[in-house]
Amino acid sequence: MSKPTAGDFTKTAGWLDWFDGPSKPRFKLPAGAVDAHCHVFGPGDKFPYAPERKYTPCDASKEQLFALRDHLGFDKNVIVQATCHGSDNRALVDALKAANGKARGVATVNALVTDAELQEMHAAGVRGTRFNFVKRLADSTPREVLREIAHRIAPLGWHVVIYFEAADLPEHYDFFTSLPTTVVVDHMGRPDVTKPVDGPEFALFVKMMREHENIWSKVSCPERLSVAGPKALNGEQHAYTDVVPFAKHLVETFPDRVLWGTDWPHPNLKDHMPDDGLLVDYIPQIATTAELQKKLLVDNPNRLYWS
Ligand SMILES: O=C(O)c1cc(C(=O)O)oc(=O)c1
């Protein structure tokens, strides 16, 4: 099979394409499981990448995402707007409409979005908006603007998804904890997993969740956070053991406020591209009982996105 292209665009140098031909997971996902963090990219010739983007990915279409969903054994997807599409949510909305109720979305909107556009996105299945604080991915938006957006989406029952790196949490803590909606943190706030799980940096994240019951976390992206591996490749059943204590701690401490997703097609990985089947096999390391697995994969995402 030919390697993915980027439509009329040229991929960022060194771009790693998503893993072609993932294995069938050994871990059997519970019925109704949701992949609660994944993306579509383009295709670029149909849904152009945004002029303000910081990277150009390979294409990753809705058809390819839905095929992966079925192959891995997920029931549904939550598709998150990727920064390479800026605040142009057309590719996302197109995927949601094609999913026949089997996908919900998280959009990126700016201050110019109209109430009619918000309503239209809601009808297509959007249930949240994403605020990005990772500097390499997007230019920063003033907090007053973000706060205004949060207040505008709140009446729709939407939540805010935030993406930031652990070192920046102190600077944003008061803002995050003052948001008026449910707040979902991407990838556990990107902890530095070479630091102790009970050290001060991760403790601040745990404190934020403990003291604010509206804050949830995705316990996703071990492939992005891991330093020591081993990688989810070549049949590895115990991948990313250095990330496990962080995710397991959140799953066990906040079992009703955690979500999991593949992060397919894994933007901006530099080291390797994981086999998504083996990423699913990572789950029982962090959610070690059938009850915790059902909450993480079925109950929590369905409550947040489908009720
Ligand atoms: O929207 C994105 O561009 C994006 C990027 C990354 C990353 O580069 O870490 O991770 C994500 O989950 C999403």
The ligand as an SDF file (V2000), in Angstrom:
LIG
                    3D

 13 13  0  0  0  0  0  0  0  0999 V2000
   -3.9920   19.0460   17.6110 O   0  0  0  0  0  0  0  0  0  0  0  0
   -2.7990   18.7080   17.4970 C   0  0  0  0  0  0  0  0  0  0  0  0
   -2.0550   19.2080   16.6410 O   0  0  0  0  0  0  0  0  0  0  0  0
   -2.2580   17.7170   18.4210 C   0  0  0  0  0  0  0  0  0  0  0  0
   -0.8960   17.6460   18.5960 C   0  0  0  0  0  0  0  0  0  0  0  0
   -0.3990   16.8460   19.5500 C   0  0  0  0  0  0  0  0  0  0  0  0
    1.0110   16.8930   19.8630 C   0  0  0  0  0  0  0  0  0  0  0  0
    1.8000   17.2570   18.9930 O   0  0  0  0  0  0  0  0  0  0  0  0
    1.3310   16.5940   21.0180 O   0  0  0  0  0  0  0  0  0  0  0  0
   -1.1970   16.0260   20.2900 O   0  0  0  0  0  0  0  0  0  0  0  0
   -2.5440   16.0120   20.1150 C   0  0  0  0  0  0  0  0  0  0  0  0
   -3.2470   15.2820   20.8200 O   0  0  0  0  0  0  0  0  0  0  0  0
   -3.0780   16.8860   19.1540 C   0  0  0  0  0  0  0  0  0  0  0  0
  1  2  2  0
  2  3  1  0
  2  4  1  0
  4  5  1  0
  4 13  2  0
  5  6  2  0
  6  7  1  0
  6 10  1  0
  7  8  2  0
  7  9  1  0
 10 11  1  0
 11 12  2  0
 11 13  1  0
M  END
$$$$
